[in-house]
Amino acid sequence: MKLAFLINVQKDACHLRDLVSSLPAEADYYIHVDGSRDILRFMRQVHGVHVHFITRGIRTVAGGLSEVGVQVRLIREALSSGADYLVAIGGLDYPLWGNDRINAYFAGLDGRQVLSAVAMPGMGGMAYKYTDFQLFNDHVWESGSLKGKVRKLARLVLTGSHIHKTLRIHCPLKTYTLYKGGTSWAITRELGNLIVREWDENDHLKTYFSTSYRPVETFVPTVALNSSFASQCMLINGKDYDEESLMPLTYINGRRPSSRILTEADFQAVCDSDKMFARQVVSDYSDGLKSMIDARRKG
């Protein structure tokens, strides 16, 4: 069983070193460092024959299509490795399982996708953000600047005029239902090929997501759940929807993966979650927690 871990990172080169060194040595690691950061700081900390940094990183804007561009670029690079599973994790994740258990888990999947999603049509008020046009998302404009105010005004004008996005995407050859998932998943090489192909060839789909709310959580699930791979994914009932259920691999503390930093006080909670990873583990602040996790993994 060949694994390729896809890691998008913006900060904390020391933790990235600890993350990669704690995972299976025989796996491949494809790492994207945000274009606004100095990639050399990370390359000095993390290296080896299985470590592959993506040169000329994309400068991402939170909530923009550029975040999907990073996902696709990592998938594209990892496809060349011949890996059976492509595992997307964050630069501030840390493994809770031992490596033998991680390898055994993926070996036992038998081609299933570790990707949870919920269909947005029929979600009522919970889907309202996804019906708003999010204009100029990939522009680095401060919220209080003139351009930032124009962006906000444009969105308010469209909303006030009752001009909304649909939750079904009508492309020339196919209509897609919008699905929301998480940012941590594991997919087969075959699904990875489909995602790259849709990104490269389906301009209508990309245009829809270029004005969508948090496309980093919706593009990959939408492609997967509207394909022949849907039966291999985990469809969440809308009534049972919460952020935790959309992250089958990763423990997150709170509604968003960007919640507070984890410390020793969270040790029992992360263990009880029985997830493969915990998110928001940071150098210095989380060193005590990492030591406790390491002892548990060895045991």
Buried (B, 14 or more C-beta within 10 A) or exposed (E): BEBBBBBBBBBBBBBBBBBBEBBBEEBBBBBBBBBEBEBEBBBEBBEEEBBBBBEEBBEBBEBBBBBBBBBBBBBBBBBEBEBBBBBBBBBBBBBBBBBEEBBEBBEEBEEBBBBBBBBBBEBEEEBEEBBBBBBBBBEEBEEEEEEBEEBBEEBEEBBEEEEEBEBEBEBEEEEBBBBBBBBBBBBBBBBBBBBBEBBEEBEEBBEBBBBBBBBBBBBBBBBBBBBEBBEBBBBBEBEEBEBBBBBBBBBBBEEEBEEEBBBEEBBEEBBEBEBBBBBBBBBEBBBEBBEBBBEBBEE
